[in-house]
Structures are given as C-alpha cells and as structure tokens.
Amino acid sequence: MNNKLAVIYEKLYAYFGPQYWWPAETAFEVIVGAILTQNTSWLNVEKAINNLKKHKLLDPNKLHKLSKERLSKIIRPAGYYNIKAKRLKEFLNFFI
C-alpha cells in the first residue's frame, strides 16, 4: 500500500509540480502551523508563528525546553493558547 501511494504521489508531483499550498519555510513549521490552525483563522496562526520566529523559538529543541506557560503567551494570537501549548508540548515530547 505504501508503495502504491508513493507511486501516485510521484505521478501527481511530476504532473502538477509543487503547489505551495502551505506557507511555511520548514517541515517543522508546517507541523506547528497545523497544530495552531485548529479552530482559528490562518491570519491568527501567522501572528503566532511570527511571534515564535521573532523570539527565535521555531525549533523543536527550543520549544521543548520552553515552559508551557511561556509558550502559551507567545502563541496567544492563535486562540485557545493554553490548549494549543499543551498539544504542542505533547507533540514535542513524542518528537524529541
């Protein structure tokens, strides 16, 4: 099944090329954005991601070391910031 999916993906990619549908600079930023975008607009997620970038925290190891309380304050524009900080920390515990 995985091989079939890979073949389909390669054919679609070869035909359509990159779609640039998710505005992110790294794969990690895509993951963070996907977590933050739940129940909010992309405009607010973008503000939260820009806050992370401004504080040079858009890095798995740095975010993992950050307290949940501090993270909540930084991602506040994304809404539901306490829940999303918890989810990010849970993901980071798995990822790291």
DRENDO-969393 format. One record per residue: residue number from 0; x, y, z of N, C-alpha, C in turn; residue in one letter. Coordinates in nm, 3 decimals. Atoms other than C-alpha are relative to their C-alpha. Layout:
SITE    i       nX       nY       nZ      caX      caY      caZ       cX       cY       cZ  aa
SITE  NUM        X        Y        Z        X        Y        Z        X        Y        Z   a
...
//
This chain:
SITE    i       nX       nY       nZ      caX      caY      caZ       cX       cY       cZ  aa
SITE    0    0.082   -0.120    0.000    0.000    0.000    0.000    0.086    0.126    0.000   m
SITE    1   -0.088   -0.117   -0.004    0.278    0.247    0.089    0.066    0.026   -0.135   n
SITE    2   -0.065   -0.013    0.130    0.449    0.178   -0.242   -0.098    0.058   -0.102   n
SITE    3    0.100   -0.053    0.091    0.125    0.246   -0.433   -0.022    0.150    0.023   k
SITE    4    0.017   -0.141   -0.032    0.079    0.574   -0.251    0.119    0.082   -0.048   l
SITE    5   -0.121   -0.070    0.045    0.437    0.672   -0.328   -0.002    0.018   -0.152   a
SITE    6    0.007   -0.008    0.146    0.385    0.596   -0.698   -0.103    0.107   -0.041   v
SITE    7    0.104   -0.099    0.031    0.063    0.801   -0.705    0.053    0.141    0.029   i
SITE    8   -0.055   -0.131   -0.036    0.234    1.089   -0.524    0.100    0.046   -0.105   y
SITE    9   -0.103   -0.037    0.098    0.528    1.087   -0.766   -0.063    0.040   -0.134   e
SITE   10    0.065   -0.035    0.126    0.297    1.090   -1.069   -0.069    0.135    0.010   k
SITE   11    0.067   -0.128   -0.019    0.091    1.377   -0.930    0.101    0.114    0.009   l
SITE   12   -0.103   -0.103   -0.016    0.402    1.570   -0.834    0.066    0.031   -0.135   y
SITE   13   -0.062   -0.021    0.131    0.557    1.517   -1.176   -0.092    0.080   -0.093   a
SITE   14    0.096   -0.069    0.087    0.240    1.642   -1.347   -0.028    0.142    0.046   y
SITE   15    0.042   -0.130   -0.052    0.140    1.931   -1.119    0.113    0.084    0.058   f
SITE   16   -0.109   -0.072   -0.063    0.471    2.023   -0.956   -0.036    0.044    0.141   g
SITE   17    0.029   -0.046   -0.136    0.494    2.188   -0.614   -0.119    0.097   -0.001   p
SITE   18    0.121   -0.080   -0.004    0.167    2.352   -0.511    0.010    0.122    0.093   q
SITE   19   -0.020   -0.111   -0.093    0.293    2.585   -0.238   -0.128    0.036    0.075   y
SITE   20    0.129   -0.023   -0.065   -0.036    2.542   -0.057    0.013    0.031    0.148   w
SITE   21   -0.017   -0.030   -0.143    0.107    2.574    0.291    0.117    0.095    0.015   w
SITE   22   -0.108   -0.100   -0.009    0.306    2.889    0.363    0.094   -0.027    0.117   p
SITE   23   -0.096    0.032   -0.106    0.600    2.755    0.562    0.139   -0.013   -0.061   a
SITE   24   -0.139    0.009    0.044    0.976    2.760    0.538    0.061   -0.137    0.029   e
SITE   25   -0.055    0.130   -0.037    1.039    2.421    0.703   -0.113   -0.098    0.028   t
SITE   26    0.099    0.103   -0.034    0.861    2.092    0.767   -0.048    0.018    0.144   a
SITE   27    0.041   -0.021   -0.140    0.862    2.171    1.139   -0.100    0.114    0.010   f
SITE   28    0.095   -0.112   -0.001    0.686    2.500    1.072   -0.138   -0.045   -0.049   e
SITE   29    0.127    0.057    0.047    0.417    2.306    0.881   -0.070   -0.071    0.115   v
SITE   30    0.057    0.074   -0.113    0.364    2.083    1.186   -0.055    0.097    0.104   i
SITE   31    0.044   -0.099   -0.099    0.344    2.378    1.425   -0.125    0.072   -0.051   v
SITE   32    0.114   -0.067    0.059    0.108    2.557    1.189   -0.125   -0.086    0.000   g
SITE   33    0.114    0.091    0.001   -0.115    2.251    1.161   -0.063   -0.012    0.139   a
SITE   34    0.052    0.007   -0.137   -0.148    2.233    1.539   -0.068    0.131    0.037   i
SITE   35    0.053   -0.130   -0.038   -0.207    2.605    1.578   -0.125    0.039   -0.078   l
SITE   36    0.111   -0.043    0.084   -0.461    2.635    1.297   -0.135   -0.062    0.039   t
SITE   37    0.125    0.060   -0.044   -0.721    2.420    1.472   -0.088    0.105    0.066   q
SITE   38    0.101   -0.091   -0.054   -1.033    2.631    1.543    0.039    0.147   -0.004   n
SITE   39   -0.034   -0.142    0.013   -0.884    2.962    1.427    0.034    0.031   -0.146   t
SITE   40   -0.033   -0.040    0.137   -0.807    3.159    1.112    0.152   -0.005   -0.021   s
SITE   41   -0.143    0.004    0.030   -0.473    3.137    0.935    0.066    0.132    0.036   w
SITE   42   -0.055   -0.130   -0.036   -0.422    3.509    0.995    0.051    0.002    0.144   l
SITE   43   -0.041    0.005   -0.141   -0.407    3.448    1.371    0.114   -0.099    0.022   n
SITE   44   -0.111    0.097   -0.009   -0.183    3.143    1.328    0.129    0.066   -0.048   v
SITE   45   -0.117   -0.069    0.054    0.052    3.353    1.119    0.061    0.095    0.103   e
SITE   46   -0.050   -0.088   -0.107    0.078    3.604    1.404    0.074   -0.079    0.106   k
SITE   47   -0.065    0.084   -0.102    0.161    3.326    1.650    0.133   -0.055   -0.051   a
SITE   48   -0.126    0.052    0.057    0.422    3.176    1.417    0.103    0.112   -0.010   i
SITE   49   -0.094   -0.114    0.005    0.574    3.520    1.364    0.055    0.032    0.139   n
SITE   50   -0.050   -0.018   -0.137    0.596    3.556    1.744    0.109   -0.103    0.031   n
SITE   51   -0.101    0.104   -0.023    0.783    3.224    1.759    0.130    0.033   -0.074   l
SITE   52   -0.119   -0.037    0.078    1.018    3.341    1.484    0.072    0.120    0.062   k
SITE   53   -0.058   -0.121   -0.061    1.070    3.680    1.650    0.083   -0.036    0.123   k
SITE   54   -0.073    0.043   -0.120    1.179    3.502    1.970    0.100   -0.112   -0.031   h
SITE   55   -0.093    0.105    0.046    1.389    3.253    1.764   -0.031   -0.134    0.067   k
SITE   56    0.045    0.122   -0.068    1.184    2.963    1.904   -0.062   -0.102   -0.094   l
SITE   57    0.060    0.095    0.092    1.064    2.790    1.588    0.099   -0.113   -0.029   l
SITE   58   -0.098    0.109    0.001    1.292    2.498    1.665   -0.048   -0.105    0.100   d
SITE   59    0.054    0.102   -0.091    1.188    2.163    1.819    0.067   -0.002    0.137   p
SITE   60   -0.071    0.008   -0.128    1.457    2.162    2.088   -0.027    0.121    0.088   n
SITE   61    0.027   -0.121   -0.078    1.400    2.522    2.194   -0.143    0.000    0.053   k
SITE   62    0.139    0.005   -0.047    1.022    2.477    2.211   -0.019   -0.106    0.107   l
SITE   63    0.010    0.107   -0.098    1.065    2.153    2.404    0.047    0.047    0.138   h
SITE   64   -0.054   -0.050   -0.126    1.269    2.334    2.670   -0.084    0.113    0.060   k
SITE   65    0.081   -0.113   -0.043    1.024    2.625    2.691   -0.114   -0.047    0.091   l
SITE   66    0.112    0.036   -0.087    0.766    2.620    2.970   -0.131    0.015   -0.077   s
SITE   67    0.132   -0.007    0.062    0.405    2.565    2.872   -0.060    0.140    0.019   k
SITE   68    0.052   -0.133   -0.029    0.316    2.898    3.034    0.059    0.105   -0.095   e
SITE   69   -0.068   -0.094    0.091    0.573    3.092    2.828   -0.047   -0.022   -0.143   r
SITE   70    0.046    0.033    0.134    0.469    2.911    2.511   -0.141    0.053   -0.022   l
SITE   71    0.139   -0.050    0.009    0.104    2.999    2.580   -0.003    0.149   -0.031   s
SITE   72   -0.003   -0.145    0.020    0.189    3.368    2.595    0.044    0.036   -0.142   k
SITE   73   -0.055   -0.029    0.132    0.384    3.358    2.269   -0.100   -0.035   -0.110   i
SITE   74    0.094    0.042    0.104    0.115    3.173    2.071   -0.141    0.052    0.023   i
SITE   75    0.131   -0.055   -0.036   -0.174    3.369    2.223   -0.086    0.044   -0.120   r
SITE   76    0.084   -0.043    0.113   -0.286    3.520    1.887   -0.075   -0.115   -0.068   p
SITE   77    0.063    0.114    0.065   -0.377    3.168    1.767   -0.129   -0.044    0.069   a
SITE   78    0.121    0.040   -0.072   -0.658    3.144    2.024    0.017   -0.135    0.067   g
SITE   79   -0.008    0.127   -0.075   -0.714    2.856    2.266    0.146   -0.032    0.034   y
SITE   80   -0.145    0.011   -0.014   -0.349    2.915    2.350    0.044   -0.098    0.108   y
SITE   81   -0.039    0.098   -0.103   -0.340    2.703    2.670   -0.013   -0.142   -0.053   n
SITE   82    0.021    0.133    0.057   -0.482    2.402    2.488    0.105   -0.028   -0.108   i
SITE   83   -0.096    0.019    0.108   -0.257    2.453    2.187    0.143   -0.012    0.052   k
SITE   84   -0.133    0.015   -0.061    0.052    2.498    2.406    0.016   -0.142    0.053   a
SITE   85   -0.004    0.138   -0.051   -0.034    2.167    2.573    0.018   -0.099   -0.114   k
SITE   86   -0.010    0.091    0.115   -0.079    1.997    2.236    0.138    0.008   -0.065   r
SITE   87   -0.135   -0.014    0.055    0.248    2.138    2.105    0.102   -0.071    0.088   l
SITE   88   -0.094    0.065   -0.092    0.430    2.020    2.417   -0.012   -0.152   -0.008   k
SITE   89    0.021    0.144    0.013    0.274    1.673    2.384    0.064   -0.052   -0.128   e
SITE   90   -0.064    0.039    0.126    0.383    1.656    2.021    0.151    0.000    0.015   f
SITE   91   -0.144   -0.010   -0.016    0.732    1.772    2.112    0.057   -0.111    0.088   l
SITE   92   -0.045    0.113   -0.082    0.760    1.509    2.385    0.010   -0.127   -0.084   n
SITE   93   -0.003    0.116    0.091    0.680    1.247    2.121    0.114    0.015   -0.100   f
SITE   94   -0.096   -0.026    0.107    0.902    1.407    1.855    0.142   -0.009    0.048   f
SITE   95   -0.136   -0.004   -0.053    1.209    1.460    2.072    0.030   -0.135    0.061   i
//
